[in-house]
Amino acid sequence: MPQGQPEVVPNDGLTTRQRRTQPITAVHTGPGKGKSTAAFGLALRAWNQGWPIGVFQFVKSAKWKVGEENALKVLGASDEGGSVVWHKMGEGWSWIQRSAEAEVSSEEAAKEGWAQVKRDLAAETYRLYVLDEFTYPMHWGWIDPAEVVEVLRGRPGSQHVVITGRYAPEPLLEVADLVTEMTKVKHPMDAGRKGQRGIEW
């Protein structure tokens, strides 16, 4: 497998090994398809390395079944690879006990999800965090991007974080180590075709 060579070697006093094990903040943004798909591909690599993985879906409805969710849950429950814990905002988050009558706004739910991510980062619960569609709560003003940047900068250990969604705020792009913008060149929906099994879910 070809190994990428960095174009610049910083004079930071770190060895190649130390630099290689630094935590990565990745952002997949832009109007094109494939942001979450790429993040879940990264989760597959992390699973193969035996890393514990935490997935937090910030926008998807509980009714929306993502194909990667089932696959990664099955892999996480197997005797191989790392563990996978999947949290979905549309299901009310798995760690919160509520009565059936309790009404929680999407904004409150997003804030609760971010609070749990902060707790998990402080406790070093996972090695990889997939914060799926997390750019939207920041874009809508529910979560302060400056706080997100501060938490990501100060996280302990070697915890990798990948954030997906359109409209990634500039402060997040600045702090990220890897930013990929998905651009749409062509899409089946342009020709009136809807999503299909095995492709969209």
N, C-alpha and C positions, 0 to 999 in steps of 0.2 A: 504494500500500500504506500503510495507516495506521501512523503512528509513535507508539509509546508515549511518554508523558511521565512522567518520574519525579515522584513525589509530594513528594519531599524532595531538595533540592540541598545536599549537605554542604559545610561550610566547610572543605575539605581542601586548598585551594590548587591543585587540579587544574583544567585546562580540561575542557570537555565532551568534546573529542576524546580527551584523556588518560584520562578516566574510562570512555569508551566502549571503549577498547582494553585495559582491564584484563582479566587472565585470569579465567575463570569456573570455579568448582567447582560442579557440579550433582549432585544426588542424586535418583534415582528409586526410591522405596521403597514399602512398603505391601503389603497382601495381594492387591490387584487385578491384573488382567492388563494388560500393555502397557508395563511398565517398560523392558525391553530394546528393544521396538519403538520407543518414543519416543527412546531413545538412538541407535538406528540411523537414525531420521529426522533427528536432529541431524547424524549422520555424513554423510548425503546433502547437507545444506546445506554442511558443511565441504568435502566433495569438490567441490561446485560452485564454491566460492571458491578452489580450487586448493591447499587445505591438505593436507599429509601427515597421514595418519590411522593410528593404531595401535590395534588392537582386541585386547584380552586377555580371553579367556573363562575364568573361574576355576572353573566347576563343570561345564559341559556336557560330556558324554561325546564322545569322538572319533567315535562312531557316530551321534550326533545331528546331523543336517544342518539347519542353520538357513537358511531361504530368503534372509535378508539377506546371509549370508556369500557365497554365490555371486554375488548381484547386485553387492555392493560390490567383490568381487575383480575381476569383469569391468569395472566402471567404473574401478577403480584401474589396470587394465592398459591402458585405452584411452588415446588421445592427448589426451583432454580431462580437465579437473578435476585433483584431487590424487591422490597415490599412496595405496594402502591395503595395510597389512600386517596379517595376521590370525594371531594366536597362540591356540592352544587347549590348555588344560591336559590334557585327555583324550588328546591326541596326544603328550604328553610335552614340550611346548614346542619350538618349531622351532629355538631357538638352542643347545640342549643335545645333545651327541653322547654316546650311551650304547650299551653293548652290548645285544643283545636280551634277555639274561638279567637285566639290572639291574632290580631291583624298587624302586620309589619310592612312598612313601605319598602319599596325597592331601595331607596336611599339608605334607610336604616339597616337593611340586610347587607348592602354593600359595605357599610361602615363596620358591621359586625364581622364580616369576612376579612376585611383588612386588619381589624384588631386581632383576629386569630392568626393571620399570617405573621404579624409582628411578634406575637407570643411564641409561635413556632420558630421564627428566626432567632429570637433571644435564647431559646432552649436548644437550638440546633437539632430540631426534630427530623428534618429531611436533608438530603444532600442536593436534591433538585426540586425546585418549586416551579410549577407551571401555573402562572396567573393568567388564565384564559379570559380574554375580553376585558382585562383590567384597565385598559386605557379609557373605556367609556365612563366609569365612575369619576375618573379624573377630568375628562372632557366636560361632563355634565356639572362639575363643581361640587360633587359629593365628597370627594377625597382630595386633599391638598397635595399637588405634585411635589411641592417643596418638602413636605413631610415624608413622602415616599422616597425621595432622593436621599434625605437624611438617614432614614432607616436602612436603605440599601447600602449606603456608604459605610455605616457603622456596624453592619452585621458581622457576627463573629465567625471564626472558622472558615471552612471552604464550602460554603453553600452557594450553589448556582441558582440563578433566577431567570426565567424566561417569561416575558410579558407580551401578550398579543392584543391586537385590536387596532382599529383605525384611530386617527387623530392623536397619536402619541404626543404628549406635551414636550415642548422644547427642553425643559430642565431634565426630563427623563432621558431624552436622546443624548444630551451632553454627558450624563453620568454613565451611560451604557458603554460596555466594551464592544458589543456587537449590535449593529442596527441593520436590519434588512427591510427594505421597502418593497412590498409586493405591488407591482403595477399591472393593470389589466390591459392586455393587448387585444384579446378576443375572448368571448365567453359564450357558451351555448344559450344563455338567457337572452343574448342579443338577437338570437334567431327565434325567440319565443319558446324555447325548450326549458322545462322545469327541471329541478334537481332529481337525481335518480339514485336508487339503491346502489351501494358499492362505490359510488363516486362522491356524493355529498354526505351520506350517512351509512 
